[in-house]
Amino acid sequence: MHIDFGILVFYVVTVITMIAIPGPVAVLVTGAGLAGGARKALNTIAGTNAASLVLILLSALVVKGIFAVNETAFSVLKLAGACYIGWIGWEILRESGTGEPELEPVQPRVGGFSKGFVMAISNPKDIIFFASFFPQFIGITPDPNSSIALLTVLWIVLDFATLFLIYLLVARLLKPSVHRTMLRISGALLIIVAAGGIVMTAMELWPA
């Protein structure tokens, strides 16, 4: 199979850059790792990757004209997703807000496969993102189907590696005594992201 390595390099750099930019998924994975260790971070990443596969599949159906996008339904799902992100943020704050940081470990209930999956799939506009993103690199091989398969595998590998590396960097660079503070910051960031999403989606559903 012929691969255009120029497109390949550009795709890899673009994907790593997008994933590395702090967002709800990266915040959740980091919080899960700080609360439950590497295994909990890996479980959470596995959930986010499973969600990515679902979104990529739906995106491929959109590109092929098999799946039609209903903006109103998407907006309702986005609103529900924003509420879920806010709930996760509140749960992280609640989990990290009890006990003395030096004496009591954080309970490892933050994150996990199911929470990672729902977090990653909670913004249905990611379907549109993948549907518009992948075609930019479809020329990576002569066959479009092979290109989509290759781009999908690369996305999963890069997503997994980048998110886990972010967790490792945070865990290694921060002292254990400040892990609880970092969790509180993560929870607060998710609540802020959720609030912004709720406001923006409400404006879409009920324009002035």
Secondary structure, DSSP 8 states (H G I E B T S, - for coil): ----HHHHHHHHHHHHHHHHS--HHHHHHHHHHHHH-HHHHHHHHHHHHHHHHHHHHHHHHHHTTSS---HHHHHHHHHHHHHHHHHHHHHHHHHHTSS-TTTS---TTS--HHHHHHHHHS-THHHHHHHHHGGGGGGGSSSHHHHHHHHHHHHHHHHHHHHHHHHHHHHHHS-GGGHHHHHHHHHHHHHHHHHHHHHHHHHHHS--
